[in-house]
Amino acid sequence: MTAADSAKPTGPFARASDWARGHVPTRETIEANRFLRPVAHRILVPALWRFHRRSVPRGVALGILAGILFPFAHMALAAVLALPLRANVPTAVGTTLINNPVTFVPILATAYRLGHWVLRLDHQVPGHPLVTNVKANSGWLHWVVAQGGPATIVGLVLIAVTLSIIGYGVTSLIWRLRIARKWRNRRS
């Protein structure tokens, strides 16, 4: 066993690291990709790939927002939106994984309940009601258009905005605490 083999990490993190190295595109493969070639000069700006105190919390907030609001193609959307917002691209893309096959149904169910509560669909509004009586029009499509869809959309927006703000704040706080610890260790 050589010194290089003993320094190599072992366990599940090592396997994940090896898998990521083999599947994550390199700078050269992004530059060579014919679909990305027209925008490669914008995507490969080094500032978008550095981890610093402003870009990482932006990336977290953007990734959560894109991951919850757009269940499909959220990684590509987060990467594209990270460019003008100067957010960290890997963080934005990685954070979109908050919405995955395990969390998709609970997020939608919570969004529906929250939207239903916010819109108060159970109460009759005096004058012009927001939604007609569902029992009179018991078709599934009518329910989706009249109650399910609007309630879920409102709930998703509320969840996405709230979690993005929390993610931004927590990431900024963790970053600040980490830097403070480094400064304390440097002084001692």
TORPA-4810 file (N, C-alpha, C, O; in nm, 3 decimals):
<nodes>
NODE_1_0.085_-0.118_0.000_0.000_0.000_0.000_0.089_0.123_0.000_0.180_0.135_0.083_M
NODE_2_0.065_0.214_-0.091_0.146_0.335_-0.102_0.089_0.445_-0.014_-0.021_0.433_0.040_T
NODE_3_0.166_0.554_-0.001_0.121_0.669_0.079_0.001_0.736_0.015_-0.086_0.788_0.085_A
NODE_4_-0.005_0.735_-0.118_-0.119_0.796_-0.187_-0.247_0.717_-0.162_-0.354_0.776_-0.150_A
NODE_5_-0.235_0.582_-0.153_-0.353_0.500_-0.127_-0.403_0.519_0.015_-0.524_0.518_0.039_D
NODE_6_-0.311_0.536_0.111_-0.355_0.553_0.249_-0.417_0.691_0.273_-0.498_0.706_0.363_S
NODE_7_-0.380_0.792_0.193_-0.436_0.926_0.208_-0.573_0.938_0.141_-0.647_1.034_0.165_A
NODE_8_-0.605_0.842_0.058_-0.731_0.846_-0.015_-0.846_0.815_0.080_-0.839_0.717_0.155_K
NODE_9_-0.954_0.897_0.080_-1.066_0.871_0.171_-1.138_0.741_0.135_-1.139_0.697_0.019_P
NODE_10_-1.198_0.681_0.238_-1.272_0.557_0.217_-1.414_0.575_0.266_-1.445_0.674_0.333_T
NODE_11_-1.499_0.480_0.233_-1.636_0.485_0.280_-1.731_0.538_0.174_-1.694_0.552_0.057_G
NODE_12_-1.855_0.568_0.216_-1.956_0.610_0.119_-1.925_0.745_0.055_-1.960_0.768_-0.060_P
NODE_13_-1.858_0.834_0.130_-1.825_0.965_0.073_-1.721_0.952_-0.037_-1.723_1.027_-0.134_F
NODE_14_-1.629_0.858_-0.020_-1.527_0.836_-0.122_-1.591_0.783_-0.250_-1.555_0.823_-0.360_A
NODE_15_-1.687_0.691_-0.234_-1.755_0.638_-0.353_-1.834_0.747_-0.423_-1.834_0.754_-0.546_R
NODE_16_-1.902_0.832_-0.345_-1.978_0.941_-0.404_-1.885_1.040_-0.473_-1.917_1.093_-0.580_A
NODE_17_-1.771_1.064_-0.412_-1.673_1.155_-0.471_-1.619_1.100_-0.602_-1.605_1.173_-0.700_S
NODE_18_-1.589_0.970_-0.604_-1.541_0.907_-0.727_-1.648_0.911_-0.836_-1.619_0.937_-0.953_D
NODE_19_-1.772_0.884_-0.797_-1.882_0.888_-0.893_-1.897_1.029_-0.950_-1.914_1.046_-1.071_W
NODE_20_-1.891_1.130_-0.864_-1.907_1.269_-0.909_-1.795_1.308_-1.003_-1.819_1.375_-1.104_A
NODE_21_-1.672_1.268_-0.972_-1.560_1.302_-1.060_-1.579_1.244_-1.200_-1.539_1.304_-1.299_R
NODE_22_-1.640_1.128_-1.207_-1.660_1.065_-1.337_-1.779_1.119_-1.414_-1.784_1.106_-1.536_G
NODE_23_-1.877_1.181_-1.345_-1.999_1.223_-1.412_-2.017_1.375_-1.422_-2.096_1.422_-1.504_H
NODE_24_-1.947_1.451_-1.340_-1.960_1.597_-1.345_-1.875_1.646_-1.461_-1.758_1.610_-1.473_V
NODE_25_-1.933_1.729_-1.548_-1.858_1.776_-1.664_-1.742_1.869_-1.623_-1.753_1.946_-1.528_P
NODE_26_-1.635_1.859_-1.697_-1.521_1.947_-1.673_-1.535_2.072_-1.758_-1.624_2.082_-1.843_T
NODE_27_-1.447_2.168_-1.735_-1.449_2.292_-1.811_-1.431_2.264_-1.961_-1.496_2.326_-2.045_R
NODE_28_-1.345_2.171_-1.992_-1.318_2.138_-2.132_-1.440_2.076_-2.201_-1.468_2.106_-2.317_E
NODE_29_-1.513_1.988_-2.128_-1.631_1.927_-2.190_-1.743_2.029_-2.209_-1.819_2.020_-2.305_T
NODE_30_-1.753_2.126_-2.118_-1.854_2.232_-2.136_-1.818_2.318_-2.256_-1.905_2.353_-2.336_I
NODE_31_-1.690_2.352_-2.270_-1.646_2.432_-2.384_-1.665_2.357_-2.515_-1.694_2.419_-2.618_E
NODE_32_-1.648_2.225_-2.514_-1.659_2.145_-2.636_-1.802_2.110_-2.672_-1.828_2.072_-2.786_A
NODE_33_-1.896_2.122_-2.580_-2.035_2.086_-2.607_-2.093_2.181_-2.711_-2.087_2.303_-2.694_N
NODE_34_-2.147_2.127_-2.817_-2.196_2.212_-2.927_-2.319_2.294_-2.887_-2.341_2.401_-2.943_R
NODE_35_-2.398_2.246_-2.791_-2.515_2.321_-2.748_-2.476_2.435_-2.654_-2.541_2.540_-2.652_F
NODE_36_-2.373_2.414_-2.576_-2.330_2.516_-2.480_-2.224_2.611_-2.536_-2.194_2.713_-2.473_L
NODE_37_-2.167_2.579_-2.649_-2.061_2.661_-2.706_-2.099_2.808_-2.723_-2.017_2.895_-2.695_R
NODE_38_-2.222_2.841_-2.769_-2.255_2.984_-2.784_-2.259_3.061_-2.652_-2.238_3.183_-2.651_P
NODE_39_-2.286_2.993_-2.543_-2.294_3.064_-2.414_-2.184_3.022_-2.318_-2.187_3.059_-2.201_V
NODE_40_-2.087_2.946_-2.366_-1.980_2.896_-2.278_-1.901_3.009_-2.215_-1.858_2.998_-2.101_A
NODE_41_-1.883_3.118_-2.289_-1.808_3.230_-2.232_-1.880_3.293_-2.113_-1.816_3.349_-2.024_H
NODE_42_-2.014_3.283_-2.111_-2.091_3.335_-1.997_-2.097_3.234_-1.882_-2.089_3.272_-1.765_R
NODE_43_-2.111_3.107_-1.915_-2.123_3.004_-1.813_-1.992_2.983_-1.739_-1.992_2.958_-1.618_I
NODE_44_-1.882_2.993_-1.808_-1.753_2.959_-1.750_-1.681_3.077_-1.684_-1.561_3.070_-1.660_L
NODE_45_-1.752_3.185_-1.656_-1.692_3.298_-1.585_-1.650_3.247_-1.447_-1.733_3.193_-1.374_V
NODE_46_-1.523_3.263_-1.411_-1.475_3.208_-1.284_-1.550_3.258_-1.160_-1.563_3.185_-1.062_P
NODE_47_-1.600_3.379_-1.163_-1.670_3.434_-1.046_-1.797_3.356_-1.015_-1.840_3.353_-0.900_A
NODE_48_-1.858_3.293_-1.115_-1.980_3.217_-1.092_-1.954_3.080_-1.030_-2.047_3.014_-0.984_L
NODE_49_-1.829_3.038_-1.028_-1.795_2.907_-0.977_-1.719_2.913_-0.846_-1.691_2.810_-0.785_W
NODE_50_-1.684_3.035_-0.800_-1.614_3.052_-0.673_-1.713_3.053_-0.559_-1.826_3.100_-0.573_R
NODE_51_-1.670_3.003_-0.446_-1.753_3.002_-0.327_-1.713_3.122_-0.241_-1.605_3.122_-0.180_F
NODE_52_-1.799_3.223_-0.235_-1.774_3.335_-0.146_-1.904_3.381_-0.081_-2.011_3.334_-0.118_H
NODE_53_-1.893_3.472_0.014_-2.002_3.503_0.107_-2.128_3.557_0.042_-2.235_3.548_0.103_R
NODE_54_-2.121_3.612_-0.075_-2.241_3.663_-0.140_-2.300_3.566_-0.242_-2.422_3.556_-0.254_R
NODE_55_-2.215_3.496_-0.314_-2.266_3.411_-0.422_-2.327_3.281_-0.369_-2.422_3.229_-0.429_S
NODE_56_-2.276_3.227_-0.261_-2.328_3.100_-0.210_-2.470_3.115_-0.155_-2.556_3.035_-0.191_V
NODE_57_-2.499_3.215_-0.068_-2.638_3.231_-0.024_-2.734_3.262_-0.140_-2.848_3.218_-0.139_P
NODE_58_-2.687_3.337_-0.238_-2.771_3.361_-0.356_-2.800_3.230_-0.429_-2.912_3.206_-0.472_R
NODE_59_-2.699_3.147_-0.442_-2.717_3.018_-0.507_-2.814_2.928_-0.433_-2.896_2.860_-0.494_G
NODE_60_-2.805_2.929_-0.299_-2.897_2.847_-0.219_-3.040_2.897_-0.238_-3.131_2.818_-0.263_V
NODE_61_-3.061_3.028_-0.225_-3.196_3.084_-0.240_-3.250_3.057_-0.381_-3.366_3.019_-0.396_A
NODE_62_-3.169_3.077_-0.482_-3.213_3.054_-0.619_-3.242_2.907_-0.645_-3.340_2.875_-0.713_L
NODE_63_-3.159_2.819_-0.593_-3.182_2.675_-0.611_-3.310_2.628_-0.544_-3.383_2.547_-0.601_G
NODE_64_-3.337_2.678_-0.424_-3.461_2.640_-0.355_-3.581_2.692_-0.433_-3.678_2.620_-0.454_I
NODE_65_-3.574_2.817_-0.476_-3.684_2.878_-0.550_-3.712_2.801_-0.680_-3.827_2.767_-0.709_L
NODE_66_-3.608_2.775_-0.757_-3.626_2.703_-0.883_-3.667_2.558_-0.860_-3.747_2.503_-0.936_A
NODE_67_-3.613_2.495_-0.756_-3.644_2.355_-0.730_-3.789_2.333_-0.689_-3.848_2.231_-0.723_G
NODE_68_-3.845_2.428_-0.616_-3.983_2.411_-0.571_-4.083_2.461_-0.675_-4.184_2.395_-0.700_I
NODE_69_-4.057_2.574_-0.736_-4.154_2.630_-0.831_-4.158_2.557_-0.964_-4.263_2.550_-1.028_L
NODE_70_-4.046_2.502_-1.006_-4.039_2.437_-1.136_-3.993_2.293_-1.116_-3.873_2.266_-1.112_F
NODE_71_-4.087_2.199_-1.103_-4.048_2.061_-1.072_-3.972_1.992_-1.185_-3.906_1.891_-1.160_P
NODE_72_-3.980_2.043_-1.306_-3.908_1.982_-1.417_-3.812_2.084_-1.475_-3.846_2.202_-1.486_F
NODE_73_-3.694_2.041_-1.513_-3.588_2.124_-1.569_-3.544_2.233_-1.472_-3.502_2.341_-1.514_A
NODE_74_-3.554_2.204_-1.343_-3.517_2.305_-1.245_-3.366_2.328_-1.238_-3.323_2.439_-1.206_H
NODE_75_-3.286_2.229_-1.267_-3.141_2.247_-1.264_-3.094_2.340_-1.375_-3.012_2.429_-1.351_M
NODE_76_-3.146_2.320_-1.493_-3.108_2.406_-1.605_-3.155_2.549_-1.580_-3.083_2.645_-1.609_A
NODE_77_-3.275_2.563_-1.528_-3.328_2.696_-1.499_-3.244_2.765_-1.392_-3.215_2.884_-1.404_L
NODE_78_-3.206_2.694_-1.288_-3.123_2.753_-1.183_-2.986_2.795_-1.237_-2.935_2.900_-1.200_A
NODE_79_-2.929_2.714_-1.324_-2.799_2.748_-1.383_-2.810_2.872_-1.471_-2.722_2.959_-1.468_A
NODE_80_-2.916_2.882_-1.549_-2.934_2.998_-1.636_-2.961_3.123_-1.553_-2.907_3.230_-1.583_V
NODE_81_-3.045_3.112_-1.450_-3.076_3.228_-1.367_-2.959_3.270_-1.278_-2.952_3.385_-1.234_L
NODE_82_-2.867_3.179_-1.252_-2.750_3.213_-1.171_-2.658_3.311_-1.243_-2.584_3.385_-1.179_A
NODE_83_-2.662_3.312_-1.376_-2.574_3.400_-1.452_-2.604_3.548_-1.426_-2.514_3.621_-1.382_L
NODE_84_-2.726_3.597_-1.450_-2.750_3.739_-1.427_-2.754_3.777_-1.279_-2.729_3.892_-1.244_P
NODE_85_-2.787_3.681_-1.192_-2.797_3.711_-1.049_-2.663_3.696_-0.977_-2.654_3.722_-0.857_L
NODE_86_-2.559_3.656_-1.049_-2.425_3.637_-0.994_-2.424_3.543_-0.875_-2.355_3.566_-0.776_R
NODE_87_-2.502_3.436_-0.886_-2.509_3.334_-0.783_-2.410_3.223_-0.818_-2.373_3.206_-0.934_A
NODE_88_-2.370_3.149_-0.718_-2.279_3.038_-0.738_-2.354_2.927_-0.811_-2.453_2.875_-0.761_N
NODE_89_-2.307_2.892_-0.929_-2.377_2.796_-1.015_-2.385_2.656_-0.952_-2.494_2.599_-0.949_V
NODE_90_-2.274_2.598_-0.902_-2.287_2.464_-0.844_-2.382_2.460_-0.724_-2.455_2.362_-0.705_P
NODE_91_-2.381_2.565_-0.643_-2.471_2.569_-0.528_-2.616_2.580_-0.572_-2.703_2.512_-0.518_T
NODE_92_-2.642_2.664_-0.671_-2.779_2.681_-0.721_-2.831_2.550_-0.780_-2.944_2.511_-0.754_A
NODE_93_-2.748_2.484_-0.859_-2.790_2.358_-0.921_-2.806_2.249_-0.817_-2.902_2.172_-0.822_V
NODE_94_-2.714_2.241_-0.722_-2.723_2.137_-0.619_-2.840_2.155_-0.526_-2.900_2.057_-0.481_G
NODE_95_-2.875_2.279_-0.495_-2.984_2.305_-0.402_-3.120_2.274_-0.464_-3.217_2.256_-0.391_T
NODE_96_-3.128_2.267_-0.594_-3.256_2.232_-0.657_-3.299_2.090_-0.621_-3.415_2.053_-0.638_T
NODE_97_-3.205_2.012_-0.571_-3.238_1.874_-0.533_-3.326_1.866_-0.410_-3.359_1.756_-0.364_L
NODE_98_-3.364_1.980_-0.355_-3.463_1.981_-0.246_-3.593_1.920_-0.297_-3.669_1.862_-0.220_I
NODE_99_-3.618_1.934_-0.426_-3.735_1.875_-0.489_-3.689_1.750_-0.564_-3.631_1.759_-0.672_N
NODE_100_-3.716_1.635_-0.505_-3.675_1.509_-0.565_-3.792_1.412_-0.555_-3.895_1.448_-0.497_N
NODE_101_-3.782_1.293_-0.607_-3.897_1.201_-0.602_-3.948_1.171_-0.461_-4.066_1.139_-0.444_P
NODE_102_-3.863_1.180_-0.361_-3.907_1.153_-0.224_-3.984_1.272_-0.167_-4.082_1.253_-0.095_V
NODE_103_-3.942_1.393_-0.198_-4.005_1.513_-0.139_-4.113_1.575_-0.226_-4.184_1.665_-0.181_T
NODE_104_-4.128_1.529_-0.350_-4.221_1.592_-0.444_-4.366_1.588_-0.393_-4.433_1.690_-0.391_F
NODE_105_-4.412_1.471_-0.354_-4.552_1.457_-0.309_-4.576_1.534_-0.179_-4.677_1.604_-0.170_V
NODE_106_-4.490_1.524_-0.076_-4.514_1.604_0.044_-4.513_1.755_0.018_-4.590_1.828_0.080_P
NODE_107_-4.427_1.801_-0.072_-4.425_1.944_-0.103_-4.557_1.985_-0.169_-4.614_2.088_-0.134_I
NODE_108_-4.604_1.906_-0.264_-4.731_1.939_-0.330_-4.849_1.933_-0.234_-4.937_2.019_-0.239_L
NODE_109_-4.852_1.834_-0.146_-4.962_1.823_-0.049_-4.961_1.941_0.047_-5.066_1.998_0.077_A
NODE_110_-4.843_1.978_0.095_-4.831_2.093_0.184_-4.868_2.221_0.111_-4.934_2.308_0.168_T
NODE_111_-4.827_2.233_-0.013_-4.860_2.352_-0.091_-5.011_2.364_-0.111_-5.067_2.474_-0.100_A
NODE_112_-5.076_2.252_-0.139_-5.221_2.256_-0.156_-5.290_2.299_-0.027_-5.377_2.386_-0.028_Y
NODE_113_-5.251_2.238_0.085_-5.314_2.273_0.213_-5.288_2.418_0.250_-5.378_2.488_0.297_R
NODE_114_-5.166_2.464_0.230_-5.133_2.604_0.261_-5.209_2.699_0.170_-5.264_2.799_0.217_L
NODE_115_-5.213_2.670_0.041_-5.288_2.754_-0.052_-5.436_2.752_-0.024_-5.504_2.854_-0.035_G
NODE_116_-5.487_2.636_0.013_-5.628_2.624_0.048_-5.660_2.710_0.170_-5.764_2.775_0.175_H
NODE_117_-5.570_2.710_0.268_-5.589_2.791_0.388_-5.579_2.940_0.357_-5.658_3.019_0.407_W
NODE_118_-5.481_2.979_0.274_-5.462_3.121_0.241_-5.580_3.174_0.159_-5.628_3.284_0.184_V
NODE_119_-5.626_3.096_0.064_-5.737_3.142_-0.020_-5.872_3.125_0.049_-5.973_3.177_0.001_L
NODE_120_-5.875_3.054_0.160_-5.998_3.029_0.236_-6.109_2.977_0.145_-6.218_3.033_0.137_R
NODE_121_-6.077_2.869_0.077_-6.171_2.814_-0.019_-6.291_2.748_0.047_-6.390_2.719_-0.020_L
NODE_122_-6.286_2.723_0.178_-6.398_2.661_0.246_-6.508_2.761_0.280_-6.623_2.723_0.301_D
NODE_123_-6.473_2.889_0.286_-6.570_2.990_0.326_-6.633_3.056_0.205_-6.568_3.075_0.102_H
NODE_124_-6.758_3.090_0.218_-6.824_3.163_0.111_-6.789_3.311_0.124_-6.799_3.368_0.233_Q
NODE_125_-6.749_3.370_0.016_-6.716_3.513_0.016_-6.843_3.589_-0.016_-6.909_3.558_-0.115_V
NODE_126_-6.879_3.690_0.067_-7.000_3.766_0.036_-6.987_3.838_-0.098_-6.879_3.885_-0.133_P
NODE_127_-7.093_3.847_-0.168_-7.090_3.913_-0.299_-7.058_3.812_-0.407_-7.142_3.729_-0.443_G
NODE_128_-6.937_3.818_-0.458_-6.893_3.729_-0.565_-6.797_3.626_-0.508_-6.683_3.659_-0.476_H
NODE_129_-6.840_3.500_-0.494_-6.751_3.399_-0.438_-6.634_3.370_-0.533_-6.647_3.379_-0.655_P
NODE_130_-6.520_3.335_-0.473_-6.402_3.304_-0.554_-6.420_3.175_-0.631_-6.374_3.163_-0.745_L
NODE_131_-6.485_3.077_-0.570_-6.498_2.945_-0.629_-6.643_2.902_-0.617_-6.708_2.924_-0.515_V
NODE_132_-6.692_2.840_-0.722_-6.829_2.789_-0.717_-6.834_2.664_-0.631_-6.730_2.609_-0.596_T
NODE_133_-6.952_2.621_-0.597_-6.970_2.504_-0.513_-6.919_2.380_-0.587_-6.966_2.349_-0.696_N
NODE_134_-6.824_2.308_-0.528_-6.764_2.192_-0.593_-6.862_2.076_-0.601_-6.855_1.996_-0.695_V
NODE_135_-6.953_2.064_-0.504_-7.048_1.952_-0.507_-7.142_1.963_-0.627_-7.183_1.862_-0.683_K
NODE_136_-7.175_2.085_-0.667_-7.262_2.103_-0.782_-7.189_2.063_-0.911_-7.251_2.009_-1.003_A
NODE_137_-7.063_2.089_-0.918_-6.981_2.054_-1.035_-6.874_1.957_-0.989_-6.760_1.996_-0.969_N
NODE_138_-6.909_1.833_-0.972_-6.820_1.737_-0.907_-6.716_1.676_-1.000_-6.650_1.580_-0.963_S
NODE_139_-6.700_1.730_-1.118_-6.600_1.673_-1.208_-6.459_1.702_-1.159_-6.430_1.807_-1.102_G
NODE_140_-6.371_1.605_-1.182_-6.233_1.616_-1.139_-6.164_1.735_-1.203_-6.092_1.809_-1.136_W
NODE_141_-6.184_1.754_-1.331_-6.120_1.864_-1.402_-6.167_1.998_-1.346_-6.087_2.091_-1.332_L
NODE_142_-6.293_2.008_-1.315_-6.344_2.133_-1.258_-6.278_2.160_-1.122_-6.245_2.274_-1.091_H
NODE_143_-6.260_2.055_-1.042_-6.196_2.073_-0.913_-6.052_2.121_-0.929_-6.007_2.210_-0.857_W
NODE_144_-5.980_2.062_-1.025_-5.841_2.101_-1.048_-5.833_2.248_-1.090_-5.748_2.322_-1.041_V
NODE_145_-5.920_2.289_-1.181_-5.916_2.426_-1.231_-5.967_2.525_-1.128_-5.911_2.634_-1.114_V
NODE_146_-6.072_2.489_-1.055_-6.135_2.583_-0.965_-6.070_2.589_-0.827_-6.064_2.697_-0.769_A
NODE_147_-6.023_2.478_-0.774_-5.969_2.478_-0.639_-5.827_2.424_-0.630_-5.739_2.491_-0.577_Q
NODE_148_-5.805_2.307_-0.681_-5.675_2.242_-0.665_-5.559_2.319_-0.726_-5.456_2.338_-0.661_G
NODE_149_-5.576_2.364_-0.848_-5.470_2.436_-0.917_-5.433_2.568_-0.851_-5.317_2.589_-0.816_G
NODE_150_-5.530_2.658_-0.833_-5.496_2.786_-0.769_-5.439_2.770_-0.628_-5.344_2.838_-0.591_P
NODE_151_-5.497_2.680_-0.550_-5.448_2.660_-0.413_-5.306_2.606_-0.414_-5.222_2.651_-0.336_A
NODE_152_-5.277_2.512_-0.502_-5.143_2.454_-0.509_-5.041_2.557_-0.557_-4.930_2.563_-0.504_T
NODE_153_-5.077_2.636_-0.656_-4.985_2.738_-0.707_-4.954_2.842_-0.600_-4.838_2.878_-0.580_I
NODE_154_-5.056_2.889_-0.531_-5.035_2.987_-0.424_-4.948_2.926_-0.315_-4.856_2.991_-0.264_V
NODE_155_-4.975_2.802_-0.278_-4.896_2.735_-0.176_-4.751_2.714_-0.217_-4.660_2.734_-0.137_G
NODE_156_-4.730_2.675_-0.343_-4.593_2.657_-0.392_-4.515_2.788_-0.389_-4.398_2.790_-0.350_L
NODE_157_-4.578_2.895_-0.430_-4.510_3.026_-0.428_-4.474_3.064_-0.284_-4.362_3.108_-0.258_V
NODE_158_-4.569_3.046_-0.193_-4.541_3.081_-0.053_-4.429_2.995_0.006_-4.340_3.046_0.074_L
NODE_159_-4.434_2.865_-0.020_-4.331_2.776_0.032_-4.195_2.811_-0.029_-4.095_2.818_0.042_I
NODE_160_-4.191_2.833_-0.161_-4.065_2.862_-0.228_-4.003_2.993_-0.177_-3.883_2.998_-0.149_A
NODE_161_-4.083_3.096_-0.166_-4.030_3.225_-0.120_-3.984_3.215_0.026_-3.876_3.264_0.061_V
NODE_162_-4.065_3.152_0.109_-4.029_3.140_0.252_-3.902_3.058_0.269_-3.811_3.100_0.341_T
NODE_163_-3.894_2.942_0.205_-3.775_2.858_0.219_-3.652_2.923_0.156_-3.541_2.903_0.205_L
NODE_164_-3.670_3.001_0.049_-3.557_3.071_-0.011_-3.501_3.176_0.084_-3.380_3.190_0.098_S
NODE_165_-3.590_3.251_0.148_-3.545_3.352_0.245_-3.475_3.285_0.363_-3.370_3.330_0.408_I
NODE_166_-3.534_3.177_0.413_-3.472_3.103_0.524_-3.337_3.046_0.481_-3.239_3.055_0.555_I
NODE_167_-3.331_2.987_0.362_-3.206_2.931_0.312_-3.098_3.036_0.297_-2.982_3.012_0.331_G
NODE_168_-3.135_3.153_0.244_-3.039_3.262_0.230_-2.987_3.305_0.367_-2.866_3.321_0.385_Y
NODE_169_-3.078_3.323_0.463_-3.038_3.366_0.596_-2.951_3.264_0.668_-2.850_3.299_0.727_G
NODE_170_-2.991_3.138_0.663_-2.914_3.032_0.731_-2.776_3.017_0.667_-2.677_3.002_0.737_V
NODE_171_-2.770_3.020_0.535_-2.641_3.007_0.467_-2.551_3.125_0.500_-2.432_3.106_0.525_T
NODE_172_-2.605_3.246_0.502_-2.526_3.363_0.539_-2.475_3.351_0.682_-2.360_3.384_0.711_S
NODE_173_-2.562_3.305_0.773_-2.523_3.290_0.913_-2.414_3.184_0.928_-2.316_3.206_1.000_L
NODE_174_-2.430_3.071_0.862_-2.328_2.965_0.869_-2.196_3.015_0.813_-2.090_2.988_0.868_I
NODE_175_-2.204_3.089_0.703_-2.082_3.143_0.641_-2.012_3.238_0.739_-1.890_3.231_0.757_W
NODE_176_-2.090_3.326_0.802_-2.035_3.423_0.897_-1.972_3.352_1.017_-1.863_3.389_1.061_R
NODE_177_-2.041_3.250_1.071_-1.987_3.176_1.185_-1.860_3.101_1.148_-1.767_3.092_1.228_L
NODE_178_-1.857_3.047_1.029_-1.739_2.974_0.983_-1.618_3.067_0.969_-1.507_3.031_1.008_R
NODE_179_-1.640_3.185_0.915_-1.531_3.282_0.900_-1.486_3.332_1.037_-1.366_3.349_1.061_I
NODE_180_-1.583_3.355_1.128_-1.547_3.400_1.263_-1.461_3.294_1.334_-1.365_3.329_1.402_A
NODE_181_-1.495_3.166_1.318_-1.416_3.059_1.378_-1.276_3.055_1.318_-1.178_3.034_1.390_R
NODE_182_-1.265_3.076_1.188_-1.133_3.078_1.125_-1.048_3.193_1.180_-0.929_3.175_1.207_K
NODE_183_-1.110_3.310_1.198_-1.036_3.424_1.253_-0.994_3.397_1.397_-0.882_3.433_1.435_W
NODE_184_-1.079_3.336_1.477_-1.043_3.302_1.615_-0.926_3.204_1.617_-0.832_3.220_1.695_R
NODE_185_-0.933_3.103_1.531_-0.823_3.005_1.525_-0.695_3.070_1.476_-0.586_3.031_1.520_N
NODE_186_-0.704_3.165_1.387_-0.586_3.233_1.334_-0.521_3.319_1.443_-0.399_3.325_1.451_R
NODE_187_-0.604_3.385_1.527_-0.550_3.469_1.634_-0.481_3.387_1.741_-0.382_3.432_1.800_R
NODE_188_-0.531_3.267_1.768_-0.472_3.188_1.878_-0.356_3.103_1.835_-0.298_3.032_1.916_S
</nodes>
